[in-house]
Amino acid sequence: MGIRDKEKSRQDIKSNVGTIVGKKEENNIEDNINLTQKAYYITKEQYKKLRLISVHRDMDMSCLIREMLDKYLNEQDIK
C-alpha cells in the first residue's frame, strides 16, 4: 500500500467515523477548548514533508504540528 493509498484510506475512515479506530477522539470539545485556529504560510516542500511524517506516524497533521511546535518552543530560552 502506497503513501497516497494510506492517506486516502485514513481520510475515508475519518470522514465516515469521525475518528480512527483505537485512537482517542480528536474532535472532543473538552480536548479542543484551548485550541485556536490560525493560518500560516509554509512552502509546498514543507507541506509535503509534514504530510509524509503524519502518514508514517498515523497522526493527524494538526497534532503533529502542535507536537513539533511544543518541542521547538520548549528548547527556546525565553522567559
N, C-alpha and C positions, 0 to 999 in steps of 0.2 A: 504494500500500500504506500503510495507516494505522499509527500507532504500536502499537496493540494487535496488529495483524497481524504487525508486525515482531517484537514481543516474543514472541508465540506461536510464530512460526517459529524464533526463536532458542532458545526453551526446548525445542522439539521436537528441534532439532539437538543441543543439549546432552544431552538425555535419551537420544537414540539413539546418539550417537557418543561423548559424554563431553567433547568439546571442539568449538570452532568451527573449521571447516576453514581452514587457513592461519594459525591463531593458535597461540601457544605453549600447551601443555597446562597449565591452571591447577591441576590436581589432582596434579601431580607431587610426590611425597613430599619430594624434596630441596628444592624451592622452598618448601614449606609448613612446613619444620622449625622456623622461628622465628615461626610464626603461632600465635595463641591465639584462641579463640572466646569472645566476651563478648556480653552482651545489654544494650542501652541503649535508652531510650525516646526516640522522636522523634515529632513531630506528623505527622498524616496528610498535611498540606501539604508538609512537608519530605520525606516519603517519596515523594510524587508527583513532586516536582521532581527528586529524586535519580534516580528511576526513568526519567524523561524524558531526563535527561542521559545516563544509562547506555545507553539505547536509541539516542540520537542518536550517541553515541561508539562504539556497538557494543562496549561494555565491560561486564565483569562488575561488578555493584554493589559487591561487596567490594573489588575492585581500585580502583574509583572512590573509595570512601570512604577507603581507605588513602592514595591519592594526595592527596586533599583534606586529610586529616589531617596528612600529612607536610608539605604546603605551609604549613598553619597553624602547625604546631609549629616549623618552620624560621624562621618570621617572629618568633617569640617571643624575648625577650631573657632567657632562663633559663639559668643556668649550673649 
